[in-house]
């Protein structure tokens, strides 16, 4: 028979603190028993060293403190006391999902090693040196710099849409979830998805320095630059009006509406082609920075991206095919 756990009804910080205050001893026992059983598989000392705890009591205390003070997305986790029987959840909270996976792989190698090799392997196998922290710091700095650029060149709301669209990915690596955009709850699920993919696309174009000033890049690029990469209203779809775009172009007064829309599609399609060409071929990169960048880029190139800019429904069949190949994880060939 499946064990039933009490619900956690109040996920506010005050509610979580009240639960720990009222039921600390019971929650401690649940956590301790779960961690003790989990650590037995690898040996208590190697397990504690891997996750930087002195004792199992330290691990339990850390979990209770994290439960009270941490930020959690209730849509992606159990909302019952069962959470206090899940060491993997808490260890991923402590290390990030990537760090947890790496340490578990090291512990598994250690567990399978002949007994004579374990003492030699323990320290080296389960430790994570300063290089990983440095990679995360560099990656975070680069992403932050691009988000500032996105804010300055469009609107701060698009930064929130990007953060919202990348919540799961960033949380798995190094960041907690963030607040939702102001318009989030007033928009349909489809509209929210389109806004998120729009923000992902614009972020990648700026992150990879694909947006150029001046007229050398061509008319289509100039139109998209003025349309998507200039300060815009803070309401969906976060784009400048056609009249503003035309007024910003040297030959804007001669363009008709149909020609302007065609240039928009052409310019966005060209940027998408450049982004697709940047997707690494073959296996996922080994180092953390490159692996995250590759995953983030792939998340920014989907069928919904095409829909956000009216490039679906047969408008750009070659581009749609490249996106389809990418979504299936197949190797891509750069377009000539």
Secondary structure, DSSP 8 states (H G I E B T S, - for coil): ------B----SHHHHHHHHHHHHHHHHHHHHHHHHHHHHTT-HHHHHHHTT-SSHHHHHHHHHHHHHHS---GGGS--BGGGGG-HHHHHHHHHHHHHHHHHHHHHHHHHHS-HHHHHHHHHHHH---HHHHHHHHHHHHHHHHHHHHHHHHS-HHHHHHHHHHTHHHHHHHT-------TTGGGS-HHHHHHHHHHHHHHHHHHHTT----SSTT-HHHHHHHHHHSS---SSTT----HHHHHHHSTTGGG--HHHHHHHHHHHHHHHHHHHHHTS--SS--SSHHHHHHHHHHHHTSSHHHHHHTT-TTTTTHHHHHHHHHHHTT-------
